Amino acid sequence: MRAIEKALCRNISTAPRGSRFGAVTFLQRFGSFLNLHFHFHSVVIDGLFDQKGNFYQVDFLSKEEVLLVEEKIRQKVIGFFLKKEFLNEDEALNMLSWKESGFSLDAGVCIDSEDRDGLERLLRYCARPIFASSKLEITGERIKYTLAKPKARGEKILLLKPFELLDRLAKFIPPPRFHRHMYHGVLAPHSPLRAKIVQFAGREMILTSAQMEKIILAGQN
């Protein structure tokens, strides 16, 4: 998340030094096929807040900038695995040499500040449970689960014995005292700006004088 915040700082020249971003990250341990698939969904406010709570919106993040952040994340994750001895030095160097990094950062979803229904749908998707009970059906001695999308061979049905289903679901249980979602920057629990920032939810964004000046100059050009 620090790599994402630094990218925002690089692309918002009007924000004062020390400005912070805000984000919520959801850790998902499952895939669409009731399979283990660890990945993160992060909902990031597209701008920075200064120490007074003024907001500076980012205008545009290029594809190159997103790839730069992806590469930074790859280096940090592999470095962390090396430090924790999940990888040895040869394995880490080998992974860093891959042409296809094995990491993927998608920044293609953007919700307008006034689209509260769209934001709710996005957050519901990020915080969704492991499976939908409405897609479970008992068929004889097995349990049928209808997939949201077909597998590689086109199958949309999983037929599992009851204990096979429980075995799959047990793997998704997080360790004790391990949070499924985390707050960052101005939304972090101990941030001095958190109480002030959350009051902006649902309100019209008020631009700073510097932002207004930038918009006026852009219109004149």
Legacy VTK file of the C-alpha trace (Angstrom):
# vtk DataFile Version 3.0
C-alpha trace
ASCII
DATASET POLYDATA
POINTS 221 float
0.000 0.000 0.000
2.959 2.322 0.521
3.833 1.841 -3.163
0.317 2.955 -4.145
0.466 5.981 -1.837
3.836 7.017 -3.288
2.394 6.747 -6.804
-0.394 9.135 -5.836
2.155 11.541 -4.320
4.167 11.500 -7.562
1.082 12.341 -9.619
-0.463 15.094 -7.458
1.930 18.028 -7.566
-0.451 20.396 -5.716
-0.661 18.282 -2.540
1.573 19.545 0.298
4.339 17.392 1.698
3.070 14.901 4.263
-0.337 14.399 2.606
-1.813 10.935 3.039
-4.072 8.660 1.047
-6.981 6.595 2.334
-7.814 2.975 1.530
-9.513 -0.193 2.726
-8.055 -3.598 1.848
-9.978 -6.873 1.848
-8.006 -10.122 2.038
-9.742 -12.882 0.111
-8.581 -16.452 0.545
-10.923 -18.075 -1.979
-11.563 -18.211 -5.693
-14.720 -18.595 -7.765
-14.427 -22.411 -7.771
-14.268 -22.849 -3.965
-10.503 -23.097 -4.381
-7.680 -21.526 -2.376
-6.753 -18.259 -4.052
-5.104 -15.580 -1.907
-5.514 -12.074 -3.276
-6.313 -8.551 -2.170
-9.050 -6.119 -3.133
-8.178 -2.553 -2.152
-10.624 0.329 -2.410
-8.415 3.425 -2.689
-9.574 7.032 -2.562
-8.201 8.606 -5.752
-6.343 11.465 -4.126
-4.565 12.743 -1.036
-5.587 14.588 2.122
-3.360 17.224 3.685
-2.974 17.708 7.442
-6.026 20.005 7.512
-8.241 17.510 5.723
-8.229 19.260 2.320
-8.548 16.835 -0.586
-6.377 16.792 -3.732
-7.678 14.512 -6.466
-5.400 12.686 -8.865
-6.136 13.543 -12.485
-4.811 10.458 -14.233
-2.656 7.408 -13.615
-1.027 6.056 -16.770
-0.678 2.376 -17.606
3.089 2.798 -17.157
2.555 4.167 -13.646
0.356 1.195 -12.715
3.004 -1.227 -14.062
5.654 0.626 -12.045
3.614 0.124 -8.870
3.079 -3.538 -9.763
6.833 -4.051 -10.123
7.503 -2.292 -6.807
4.982 -4.559 -5.085
6.621 -7.624 -6.656
10.055 -6.604 -5.351
8.733 -5.919 -1.856
6.763 -9.189 -1.618
9.673 -11.313 -2.838
11.991 -9.421 -0.467
9.592 -10.128 2.415
9.441 -13.845 1.528
13.244 -13.925 1.414
13.494 -12.247 4.814
11.014 -14.732 6.325
12.954 -17.592 4.673
9.969 -18.708 2.602
12.397 -18.433 -0.327
16.149 -18.795 -0.574
18.311 -16.293 -2.474
18.463 -18.372 -5.665
14.685 -18.771 -5.744
14.168 -15.046 -5.119
16.596 -14.060 -7.882
14.953 -16.535 -10.234
11.504 -15.050 -9.588
12.814 -11.514 -10.075
14.197 -12.542 -13.476
10.870 -13.775 -14.815
9.583 -11.901 -17.854
6.048 -12.497 -16.619
6.255 -11.388 -12.998
3.492 -13.576 -11.600
1.959 -10.460 -10.050
-1.045 -8.558 -11.354
-2.295 -5.106 -10.356
-5.608 -3.994 -11.852
-6.626 -0.349 -11.414
-9.413 -0.383 -13.983
-12.413 0.070 -11.683
-13.322 3.672 -10.889
-16.429 4.777 -8.952
-17.632 8.369 -9.214
-17.849 10.186 -5.879
-21.614 10.682 -6.325
-22.301 7.053 -7.272
-23.084 5.774 -3.788
-24.938 2.714 -5.112
-21.938 1.802 -7.259
-19.614 2.184 -4.266
-21.873 -0.028 -2.163
-21.878 -2.723 -4.867
-18.085 -2.571 -5.048
-17.681 -2.884 -1.277
-20.207 -5.722 -1.128
-18.212 -7.546 -3.806
-14.941 -7.037 -1.907
-16.474 -8.187 1.388
-18.551 -11.030 -0.054
-18.620 -14.396 1.746
-16.903 -17.543 0.519
-19.979 -18.903 -1.259
-23.643 -18.129 -1.852
-25.931 -20.518 0.013
-28.573 -20.034 -2.705
-26.247 -21.907 -5.105
-26.095 -25.017 -2.899
-28.441 -27.921 -3.575
-28.551 -31.457 -2.211
-28.529 -34.021 -5.024
-28.747 -37.558 -3.677
-25.667 -38.166 -1.532
-23.793 -35.207 -2.944
-24.023 -31.448 -2.780
-24.280 -29.512 -6.019
-22.758 -26.062 -6.168
-23.476 -23.855 -9.188
-20.463 -21.741 -10.129
-20.762 -18.053 -10.955
-18.686 -18.600 -14.093
-17.627 -21.773 -15.927
-14.310 -23.497 -15.351
-11.686 -23.942 -18.078
-13.590 -26.853 -19.656
-16.925 -25.064 -19.477
-18.332 -26.856 -16.410
-20.538 -24.738 -14.162
-21.339 -27.414 -11.564
-19.334 -28.804 -8.640
-20.541 -32.116 -7.202
-19.041 -32.754 -3.778
-19.581 -35.132 -0.919
-20.556 -33.306 2.321
-17.127 -33.863 3.877
-15.424 -32.740 0.661
-17.339 -29.460 0.865
-16.438 -29.028 4.544
-12.799 -29.809 3.773
-12.728 -27.052 1.150
-14.452 -24.515 3.374
-12.173 -25.287 6.345
-9.160 -24.136 4.315
-10.673 -20.661 3.996
-10.927 -20.032 7.742
-8.407 -17.295 8.644
-5.987 -17.756 11.564
-7.177 -16.546 14.988
-7.065 -12.753 15.541
-6.321 -12.219 11.845
-8.295 -9.386 10.274
-10.052 -9.918 6.937
-9.944 -6.228 6.113
-7.543 -3.411 6.964
-7.686 0.385 6.891
-4.827 2.557 5.641
-3.720 6.186 5.739
-6.347 8.691 6.866
-8.847 5.825 7.340
-6.570 3.923 9.759
-8.061 3.569 13.268
-5.421 5.778 14.921
-5.273 8.457 12.221
-5.930 11.933 13.693
-7.864 12.787 10.509
-10.131 9.725 10.427
-13.099 11.314 12.243
-12.948 14.369 10.001
-12.527 12.470 6.745
-15.410 10.029 7.259
-17.766 12.975 7.674
-17.215 13.743 3.984
-18.969 10.509 2.942
-21.906 11.268 0.675
-21.190 14.998 0.531
-20.209 17.042 -2.482
-16.435 17.340 -2.786
-15.133 20.829 -2.019
-12.077 21.754 -4.051
-9.195 23.679 -2.546
-8.254 27.094 -3.924
-5.183 25.569 -5.591
-7.370 23.019 -7.383
-9.839 25.704 -8.467
-6.962 27.760 -9.878
-5.688 24.705 -11.766
-9.127 24.091 -13.312
-9.479 27.750 -14.344
-6.042 27.783 -15.976
-6.798 24.550 -17.819
-10.015 26.089 -19.151
-8.182 29.188 -20.360
-5.702 27.039 -22.261
LINES 1 222
221 0 1 2 3 4 5 6 7 8 9 10 11 12 13 14 15 16 17 18 19 20 21 22 23 24 25 26 27 28 29 30 31 32 33 34 35 36 37 38 39 40 41 42 43 44 45 46 47 48 49 50 51 52 53 54 55 56 57 58 59 60 61 62 63 64 65 66 67 68 69 70 71 72 73 74 75 76 77 78 79 80 81 82 83 84 85 86 87 88 89 90 91 92 93 94 95 96 97 98 99 100 101 102 103 104 105 106 107 108 109 110 111 112 113 114 115 116 117 118 119 120 121 122 123 124 125 126 127 128 129 130 131 132 133 134 135 136 137 138 139 140 141 142 143 144 145 146 147 148 149 150 151 152 153 154 155 156 157 158 159 160 161 162 163 164 165 166 167 168 169 170 171 172 173 174 175 176 177 178 179 180 181 182 183 184 185 186 187 188 189 190 191 192 193 194 195 196 197 198 199 200 201 202 203 204 205 206 207 208 209 210 211 212 213 214 215 216 217 218 219 220
